[in-house]
Amino acid sequence: MTQELPSRREWLRRVTVTAAVIGGASGSTVADDGTERATDGGVDPACAESDPADVRLVPACTDDDAAVFCVTNDGARPVSLEWRPVDPPEERIEFVDCQTVRVVGEFVDVIVGATFLAADGQIGNLFEPFGGVDGVRTFDVRELEGVPDDAIIDGVEAFRDDPVLPGAGDLAATNPEFDACQEEFFGEVLVESGSDDEDEDPEDGADAESVEDVPADELETLTVGPGETTCFAVEAPDGPVAVQLLRDGEVLAERTSAADVECPRSISADEVGSVVGSPDEFVDDGS
């Protein structure tokens, strides 16, 4: 039987208010028509786990001393994961949605790259400085002069000191959901995301990093079915908290909580550290 998977475009519409947009190495969705079966004692593909590239971590919202994160499995098979809270990096770039980015740190200037459809139907692209950051600052690409309302952010660079030269930023990040943003705003992917050797989202810098000798009592576990999203609550009494998502001791993604997105409902103390429900309870779908 064919497993129907939700489109990335549909998911993007649901999480457009979250911080550090959809996590992990979101990659492509694995298709499975369910016709392949193991023979000669092999493993049934339907029982195997999804590839790590099909797993995404999303910070959804906060409620007083708790933060909610959601994990999406874009693959066609279930996946067993672990997670743990960690201190967020002091300097970071968080993609809030397709058109908004938040920069945390002390920087003399920030350059934001915008991609848009010009009036003649051609793809336009520009890089513009937004100014400095002293602590936390949120940038909306639509604030750039001459940029149409359907422009999306493709990348960001932050500079601690002068000179400010494109490509030489001290902290740089590419939009991890650039393809999905194009589908949302342009109706299709018109610009390739780029090669794997380009700058990564700084919060994905730990991707594929092996975490050795992590005590079992520091890790929480969860299983996410194919095409499903599961949310969990994390204790966050001192402000933003980061979460590392792991599989078999390997870090798949690290995301910082959405400190300025309030949860639609309160999180009780006994829900912290456990699965708290579906994303419908915690993510505003814009409807």
Secondary structure, DSSP 8 states (H G I E B T S, - for coil): -------HHHHHHHTTTSSS-S-S---------S-----TT---GGGS---GGGEEEEEEEEETTEEEEEEEE-SSS-EEEEEEEE---SSEEEEEETTEEEEEEEEEEEEEEEEEE-TTS-EEEEEEEEEEEEEEEEEEGGGSTT--TT-EEEEEEEESSS---TT--SEEEE-TTHHHHHHHHHSS--S----TTS---GGGTTTT-B--S--GGG-EEEEE-TT-EEEEEEE-TTS--EEEEEETTEEEEEEE--TT-B-SS---GGGBTSEEE-GGGT-----
